[in-house]
């Protein structure tokens, strides 16, 4: 397929699917700008290329998640995470990372037939909503050899625990105020420490 054919394909695709609709009319170069269809002449604008790069990267996410509803939720949250990163909203980004990891860890534990009471060491605890994120992390860390680091190493999840174990407290302002007074923050520094580990863990799902 030469550049002219590719250009015609992109235009047709855009008309039929509105693929570039959410980034405005600047996803595809105009015909005048790419004539005479020189080899290797860019057909997409920087915005268009960035948009397709995001679609490409998202197509590689959560490949082991077969439930369409679960995958849809995760992709939506991941998209919101990327928006927070672009805006420099580091606290929001860290909260999103915590939410995604807690969801993935909970589903993974359920698939392993682990019960909430096993994690909490309290037989009265029957529901997952009553199990704290850091307790789930500690359970996995204590059993990481048993599971052969199936969803990440002990070290990976230890860092998650140290930075994000109480991420929910940053959602509620009264609890957030308390964390700030104690010297706890979710800033760019924390984000830059946790994001590479987060990306590595995602590859396991």
C-alpha positions as CSV (number, residue, x, y, z in Angstrom):
1,X,0.0,0.0,0.0
2,X,1.5,3.3,-1.1
3,X,1.0,6.6,0.7
4,X,-1.9,7.7,-1.6
5,X,-3.7,4.4,-0.9
6,X,-3.0,4.7,2.8
7,X,-4.2,8.2,2.9
8,X,-7.5,7.2,1.2
9,X,-7.8,4.4,3.7
10,X,-7.4,6.7,6.7
11,X,-9.9,9.2,5.3
12,X,-12.5,6.4,4.7
13,X,-11.9,4.9,8.1
14,X,-12.3,8.3,9.7
15,X,-15.6,9.0,7.9
16,X,-17.0,5.6,8.9
17,X,-15.8,5.3,12.5
18,X,-15.0,8.9,13.6
19,X,-11.7,7.5,14.7
20,X,-10.1,11.0,15.0
21,X,-13.3,12.8,16.1
22,X,-12.2,13.2,19.7
23,X,-9.0,15.0,18.7
24,X,-10.6,17.4,16.2
25,X,-9.8,17.8,12.5
26,X,-6.1,17.6,13.0
27,X,-5.5,13.9,13.1
28,X,-4.8,13.5,9.3
29,X,-2.7,15.8,7.1
30,X,-4.6,17.5,4.3
31,X,-4.0,16.2,0.7
32,X,-2.2,19.4,-0.2
33,X,0.3,18.9,2.6
34,X,1.3,15.4,1.5
35,X,1.2,15.7,-2.2
36,X,2.7,14.2,-4.3
37,X,2.5,11.4,-1.8
38,X,6.3,11.2,-1.3
39,X,7.5,7.9,0.2
40,X,7.8,8.2,4.0
41,X,5.9,11.5,4.0
42,X,3.9,11.6,7.3
43,X,0.2,11.2,6.7
44,X,-0.8,11.8,10.3
45,X,-0.2,15.0,12.3
46,X,1.6,14.7,15.6
47,X,-1.8,14.6,17.3
48,X,-3.0,11.9,15.0
49,X,0.2,9.8,15.6
50,X,-0.1,10.3,19.4
51,X,-3.7,9.2,19.3
52,X,-2.9,6.0,17.3
53,X,0.0,5.3,19.6
54,X,-2.3,5.4,22.6
55,X,-4.8,3.0,20.8
56,X,-1.9,0.7,20.0
57,X,-0.6,0.6,23.5
58,X,-4.1,0.1,25.0
59,X,-4.6,-2.9,22.6
60,X,-1.8,-4.7,24.5
61,X,-3.3,-4.0,27.9
62,X,-5.2,-6.6,30.0
63,X,-4.8,-9.3,27.4
64,X,-5.5,-12.0,29.9
65,X,-8.7,-10.4,31.1
66,X,-11.4,-12.2,29.2
67,X,-14.5,-10.7,30.8
68,X,-15.6,-7.8,28.5
69,X,-17.1,-5.8,31.4
70,X,-14.0,-6.1,33.6
71,X,-11.8,-5.2,30.7
72,X,-14.0,-2.2,29.8
73,X,-13.7,-0.9,33.4
74,X,-10.0,-1.3,33.4
75,X,-9.5,0.4,30.1
76,X,-11.7,3.3,31.1
77,X,-9.7,3.7,34.3
78,X,-6.4,3.5,32.4
79,X,-7.6,6.2,30.0
80,X,-8.5,8.4,32.9
81,X,-5.0,7.7,34.4
82,X,-3.4,8.9,31.2
83,X,-5.4,12.1,31.2
84,X,-4.3,12.8,34.8
85,X,-0.7,12.2,33.8
86,X,-1.0,14.6,30.9
87,X,-2.5,17.3,33.2
88,X,0.2,16.8,35.8
89,X,-2.4,15.7,38.4
90,X,0.0,13.4,40.3
91,X,-2.2,12.7,43.3
92,X,-5.1,11.7,41.0
93,X,-2.8,9.6,38.9
94,X,-1.5,7.7,42.0
95,X,-5.1,7.2,43.2
96,X,-6.0,5.8,39.8
97,X,-3.0,3.4,39.9
98,X,-4.0,2.3,43.3
99,X,-7.6,1.6,42.2
100,X,-6.5,-0.4,39.1
101,X,-4.0,-2.5,41.1
102,X,-6.5,-3.2,43.9
103,X,-9.1,-4.3,41.3
104,X,-6.7,-6.6,39.6
105,X,-5.3,-8.0,42.8
106,X,-8.8,-8.7,44.1
107,X,-9.9,-10.5,40.9
108,X,-6.7,-12.5,40.9
109,X,-7.2,-13.6,44.5
110,X,-10.8,-14.6,43.8
111,X,-9.6,-16.7,40.8
112,X,-7.2,-18.4,43.1
113,X,-10.2,-19.2,45.4
114,X,-8.7,-17.2,48.2
115,X,-11.3,-16.0,50.7
116,X,-11.5,-12.6,52.5
117,X,-11.2,-14.4,55.9
118,X,-7.9,-16.0,54.8
119,X,-6.5,-12.6,54.2
120,X,-7.8,-10.9,57.3
121,X,-7.3,-13.8,59.6
122,X,-10.8,-13.1,60.8
123,X,-13.4,-15.7,60.1
124,X,-16.1,-13.1,60.5
125,X,-14.9,-11.2,57.5
126,X,-16.9,-12.5,54.5
127,X,-16.9,-9.7,52.0
128,X,-14.0,-8.3,49.9
129,X,-15.1,-4.7,50.6
130,X,-14.1,-5.4,54.2
131,X,-10.5,-6.4,53.3
132,X,-8.0,-3.6,53.1
133,X,-5.7,-3.2,50.1
134,X,-2.5,-3.5,52.2
135,X,-3.8,-6.7,53.7
136,X,-4.2,-8.2,50.2
137,X,-0.8,-7.0,49.2
138,X,0.8,-8.6,52.3
139,X,-1.0,-11.8,51.6
140,X,0.4,-11.9,48.1
141,X,3.9,-11.0,49.3
142,X,3.9,-13.7,51.9
143,X,2.9,-16.2,49.2
144,X,4.8,-14.8,46.3
145,X,7.1,-17.8,46.2
146,X,4.1,-20.2,46.2
147,X,2.7,-18.3,43.3
148,X,6.1,-18.1,41.6
149,X,5.8,-14.3,41.3
150,X,2.8,-14.8,39.0
151,X,1.7,-11.2,39.1
152,X,4.9,-9.5,40.2
153,X,7.7,-9.9,42.5
154,X,7.8,-9.4,46.3
155,X,9.9,-6.2,45.7
156,X,7.4,-4.8,43.3
157,X,4.4,-5.2,45.6
158,X,6.4,-4.0,48.6
159,X,6.9,-0.7,46.8
160,X,3.2,-0.6,46.0
161,X,2.4,-1.2,49.6
162,X,4.7,1.5,50.9
163,X,3.4,4.2,48.5
164,X,-0.2,3.2,47.8
165,X,-1.4,1.0,50.6
166,X,-3.8,3.7,52.0
167,X,-4.4,5.5,48.7
168,X,-8.2,5.6,49.5
169,X,-7.4,8.1,52.4
170,X,-6.3,10.6,49.8
171,X,-9.8,10.6,48.3
172,X,-11.5,11.9,51.5
173,X,-10.4,15.4,52.4
174,X,-10.5,14.9,56.2
175,X,-8.3,11.8,55.9
176,X,-6.1,13.6,53.3
177,X,-5.6,16.4,55.8
178,X,-4.5,13.9,58.4
179,X,-2.0,12.3,56.0
180,X,-0.6,15.7,55.0
181,X,0.0,16.6,58.6
182,X,1.8,13.3,59.0
183,X,4.0,14.1,56.1
184,X,2.2,11.8,53.6
185,X,1.8,13.0,50.1
186,X,1.2,11.7,46.6
187,X,3.4,13.9,44.5
188,X,5.3,13.7,41.3
189,X,8.1,12.0,43.2
190,X,5.8,9.2,44.4
191,X,4.3,8.9,41.0
192,X,7.7,8.5,39.3
193,X,8.6,5.8,41.7
194,X,5.4,3.8,41.3
195,X,4.6,4.2,37.6
196,X,7.3,1.9,36.2
197,X,6.4,-0.8,38.7
198,X,2.8,-0.4,37.8
199,X,3.5,-0.8,34.1
200,X,5.5,-4.0,34.8
201,X,2.7,-5.5,36.9
202,X,0.2,-4.7,34.2
203,X,2.1,-7.0,31.8
204,X,1.2,-9.9,34.1
205,X,-2.5,-9.3,33.3
